[in-house]
Amino acid sequence: MLHLTLRQLEVFVAIARHGTTGRGAEATALSQSAASAALAELERQLGTPLFDRIGRQLRLNESGRLLLPRATALLEQAADIGRLFAGEAASLRLGASTTVGNYLLPPLIAAFRRDNPQARLRLDVANTADIVAAVAEFTVDGGFIEGVCRHPDLVVTPWQRDELVVFAGRDHPLVHAAAAGALTREALAGADWVLRETGSGTREVLEQLLVPLLGHLKVTLALGNSEAVKRTVAAGLGVSCLSRHVVADLLERGGVVDLGARQGAAGLPPDLVGLADLARPLYFIRHRQKPLQGGLARFLAASLAG
């Protein structure tokens, strides 16, 4: 019969994340000898090594990779139990891809904090690929993403619908062509496109939506965040497509022009009518072994209601 302890699992997870026994010991406030002993006892009870030893580095082997998500989930559940009976408020670690994290979540977090003033939240913002990895590794409790997630260990739930806008700077030739009723599929496809970097959820979805509509995209510039994209286009370089949440301020001030709405759907050429109704789904993701309960469930419900 196994007699595993949470401390042994905590040491194992820390070493897996940091790569050495010494750094794992520091993360768990143990001496290196105590951390080594805890890991050795865990491996003895399981009857198998959990790491491949490569010099001073420890790399998870097949058994370690099987144990890591289960050990992390057990530690998370133990922490939840402790907070529950200690009367602690929700303590959430959320991840979000850039558009969601910078534009959609801040007002939802503010509203949640108003209704739950004792709640503690941390929000990590990165591209979709990084948020998927963070949820898979239990670095965050849940994630909100704008791209496709195919990770086998994650549960993906539709969250919101996000309207997309194809836009150009107000003095761009395509804006003048649209105003004259002369915007063509060929001209739009052949324009210089400014998009997000590879790995961005926005980039992946845009390619899925726009390539079938236009035939191809001539991407001449890839930038690491949406603010840089919209400012570059507003300055007159190329065209792009972003969430309406991102470009709402420049649309209102006239710094950029929505090419899909310039004439309205009825006035667009038949092969460009799709520009007027571009949208993508946004998703909430969590690990299959992360229960949807407590503060995480309350925040998700509040975000859907908001």
C-alpha positions in Angstrom: 0.0 0.0 0.0 1.3 3.4 -1.0 1.9 6.0 1.7 2.6 9.1 -0.4 2.6 12.5 1.2 1.7 15.9 -0.1 5.2 17.1 0.8 6.8 14.4 -1.5 4.5 15.4 -4.3 5.3 19.1 -3.7 9.0 18.4 -4.0 8.5 16.3 -7.1 6.5 19.1 -8.8 9.0 21.7 -7.8 11.9 19.7 -9.2 10.0 19.0 -12.4 9.4 22.7 -12.9 12.9 24.0 -11.9 15.0 21.2 -13.4 17.4 20.5 -10.4 17.0 19.2 -6.9 18.7 22.4 -5.5 16.2 24.8 -7.1 13.3 22.5 -6.3 14.5 22.6 -2.6 14.6 26.4 -2.7 11.1 26.5 -4.0 9.8 24.3 -1.2 11.9 25.8 1.6 13.8 22.6 2.2 17.4 21.7 2.3 18.8 20.0 -0.8 19.3 16.8 1.2 15.8 16.8 2.5 14.4 17.4 -1.0 16.6 14.6 -2.4 15.4 12.3 0.3 11.7 13.1 -0.3 12.1 12.4 -4.1 14.0 9.2 -3.4 11.3 8.0 -1.0 8.6 8.9 -3.6 10.4 6.9 -6.3 10.9 4.0 -3.9 7.2 3.8 -3.1 6.2 4.0 -6.7 8.8 1.5 -7.7 10.2 3.6 -10.6 12.4 6.6 -11.3 10.6 9.7 -12.3 13.5 11.6 -13.9 16.4 10.9 -16.3 19.6 12.2 -14.7 21.6 14.3 -17.2 24.5 15.8 -15.3 23.0 18.1 -12.6 19.8 18.4 -14.7 16.7 16.2 -14.0 14.4 15.6 -17.0 11.0 14.0 -16.5 10.9 10.5 -18.0 7.7 8.8 -19.1 6.6 7.9 -15.5 7.3 11.5 -14.4 5.2 12.9 -17.2 2.4 10.6 -16.2 2.6 11.7 -12.6 3.0 15.4 -13.0 -0.5 16.5 -13.9 -2.0 14.2 -11.3 0.4 15.4 -8.6 -0.3 19.0 -9.5 -4.0 18.5 -9.4 -3.8 16.8 -5.9 -1.8 19.8 -4.6 -4.3 22.2 -6.0 -7.2 20.4 -4.4 -5.4 20.2 -1.1 -4.8 24.0 -1.3 -8.5 24.5 -2.1 -9.5 22.5 1.0 -7.2 24.6 3.1 -8.6 27.8 1.8 -12.2 26.5 2.3 -11.8 25.7 5.9 -9.6 28.6 6.7 -12.4 30.9 5.4 -10.2 32.4 2.8 -11.6 34.3 -0.2 -11.1 33.2 -3.8 -7.6 33.2 -4.9 -7.5 32.9 -8.7 -4.6 32.7 -11.2 -6.0 33.4 -14.7 -4.3 33.5 -18.1 -5.5 35.3 -21.2 -4.3 35.8 -24.7 -3.5 39.4 -25.5 -6.8 40.7 -26.9 -8.9 39.1 -24.2 -6.4 40.0 -21.4 -6.0 43.6 -22.5 -9.5 44.6 -23.6 -12.2 42.1 -22.5 -11.1 40.9 -19.0 -10.2 44.1 -17.2 -13.8 45.4 -16.8 -15.0 41.8 -15.9 -12.2 41.5 -13.2 -13.2 44.9 -11.8 -16.8 43.9 -11.6 -15.9 40.6 -10.0 -13.8 42.4 -7.4 -16.6 44.8 -6.6 -18.9 41.8 -5.9 -16.1 39.8 -4.1 -13.9 42.4 -2.4 -11.8 39.8 -0.6 -11.0 37.9 -3.8 -7.4 37.9 -5.0 -6.7 37.6 -8.7 -3.6 37.4 -10.9 -3.8 37.8 -14.6 -1.0 36.6 -16.9 -1.3 37.9 -20.5 0.6 36.2 -23.4 -0.2 34.7 -26.8 -2.6 31.8 -27.1 0.2 29.1 -27.3 1.7 30.3 -24.1 -1.6 30.4 -22.3 -2.5 26.9 -23.4 0.9 25.7 -22.0 0.3 27.6 -18.7 -3.1 25.9 -18.3 -1.6 22.5 -19.2 1.2 22.9 -16.7 -1.2 24.2 -13.9 0.6 27.5 -13.8 -2.8 29.2 -14.0 -6.2 27.9 -13.0 -7.9 28.7 -16.3 -7.4 30.5 -19.5 -9.3 32.7 -21.9 -8.0 32.4 -25.5 -8.8 33.7 -29.0 -7.2 30.9 -30.9 -7.8 27.2 -31.4 -6.7 24.8 -28.6 -6.1 21.2 -29.5 -4.3 20.1 -26.3 -5.6 16.7 -25.2 -5.5 17.4 -21.5 -7.6 20.6 -21.7 -11.3 21.1 -21.7 -12.3 23.8 -24.2 -15.6 25.8 -23.7 -17.0 28.5 -26.0 -17.0 31.8 -24.1 -17.9 34.8 -26.2 -18.2 35.9 -29.9 -15.7 38.6 -31.0 -16.4 40.8 -34.0 -13.4 41.4 -36.3 -12.7 44.5 -38.4 -10.6 44.8 -41.6 -9.2 48.3 -41.5 -6.7 50.7 -43.0 -5.4 54.2 -42.2 -7.7 56.9 -43.3 -5.5 58.0 -46.2 -4.7 54.5 -47.5 -5.5 54.0 -51.2 -7.9 51.1 -50.3 -10.0 53.6 -48.2 -10.4 55.9 -51.2 -11.2 52.9 -53.4 -13.9 51.8 -51.0 -15.4 55.3 -50.9 -15.6 55.3 -54.7 -17.2 51.8 -54.8 -14.1 50.4 -56.4 -12.7 48.1 -53.6 -11.8 44.8 -55.2 -10.8 41.3 -53.9 -7.6 41.5 -55.8 -6.5 44.8 -54.5 -7.2 43.8 -50.9 -5.4 40.5 -51.2 -2.4 42.2 -52.8 -2.1 44.9 -50.1 0.6 44.9 -47.5 -0.9 43.1 -44.5 0.3 43.8 -40.9 -0.6 40.9 -38.6 0.3 39.5 -35.2 3.2 37.1 -34.8 3.0 33.3 -35.5 1.6 31.6 -32.4 -0.9 34.4 -31.8 -4.5 33.2 -31.6 -5.5 36.3 -33.6 -3.0 35.4 -36.4 -4.2 31.8 -36.7 -7.9 32.7 -36.8 -7.4 35.5 -39.3 -5.6 33.2 -41.7 -8.4 30.7 -41.4 -11.0 33.4 -42.1 -9.3 35.6 -44.6 -7.4 33.2 -46.9 -10.6 31.5 -48.1 -12.1 34.9 -48.6 -9.2 36.6 -50.4 -7.3 33.7 -51.8 -4.0 34.7 -50.1 -2.5 37.3 -47.8 0.7 39.2 -48.5 2.0 39.5 -44.9 4.8 42.1 -45.0 5.1 42.8 -41.2 4.4 40.7 -38.1 4.3 42.4 -34.7 4.2 41.1 -31.2 1.1 42.9 -29.9 -2.2 44.3 -31.2 -1.5 47.9 -30.1 1.6 47.9 -32.3 -0.4 46.5 -35.2 -3.1 49.1 -35.1 -0.7 52.0 -34.6 1.3 50.9 -37.5 -1.7 50.7 -39.8 -3.0 54.0 -38.5 0.3 55.5 -39.5 -0.4 54.5 -43.1 1.5 51.2 -43.5 -0.7 48.4 -44.9 -4.0 46.9 -43.7 -4.9 44.6 -40.9 -7.8 42.8 -39.2 -8.3 42.9 -35.4 -11.0 42.7 -32.8 -13.4 45.7 -32.8 -12.5 46.0 -29.1 -8.9 46.8 -30.1 -9.6 49.4 -32.7 -12.7 51.0 -31.3 -10.8 54.1 -30.2 -9.2 54.8 -33.6 -12.4 54.0 -35.4 -14.3 56.6 -33.3 -11.6 59.2 -33.9 -11.3 58.5 -37.6 -7.7 57.4 -37.4 -8.5 54.1 -39.2 -11.5 53.1 -41.4 -13.5 49.8 -41.3 -13.2 48.6 -44.9 -16.0 46.1 -44.5 -18.5 48.7 -43.2 -17.4 51.6 -45.5 -20.3 50.9 -47.9 -22.3 48.5 -45.8 -22.7 44.8 -46.8 -25.2 45.6 -49.6 -22.6 47.9 -51.3 -19.7 45.6 -51.2 -18.7 43.5 -54.2 -20.3 40.1 -53.9 -16.9 38.4 -53.3 -16.2 40.8 -50.3 -19.6 40.7 -48.6 -18.0 38.4 -46.0 -15.9 41.4 -44.7 -19.0 42.8 -43.1 -19.6 39.8 -40.9 -16.2 38.6 -39.7 -16.2 37.1 -36.2 -14.4 34.5 -34.2 -15.3 32.5 -31.1 -13.3 33.1 -27.9 -12.8 30.1 -25.5 -12.3 29.3 -21.8 -9.9 26.5 -21.2 -9.1 24.5 -18.1 -7.2 21.3 -17.3 -9.3 18.1 -17.2 -8.1 17.4 -13.7 -8.8 21.0 -12.5 -12.4 21.0 -11.1 -14.6 23.9 -12.2 -15.6 25.0 -8.7 -15.2 27.7 -6.1 -13.8 31.0 -7.2 -13.0 29.8 -10.7 -16.6 28.7 -11.3 -17.9 32.0 -9.9 -15.7 34.1 -12.1 -16.6 32.2 -15.2 -20.3 32.5 -14.5 -19.9 36.3 -13.9 -17.9 36.7 -17.1 -20.6 35.0 -19.1 -23.3 37.1 -17.4 -21.3 40.3 -18.0 
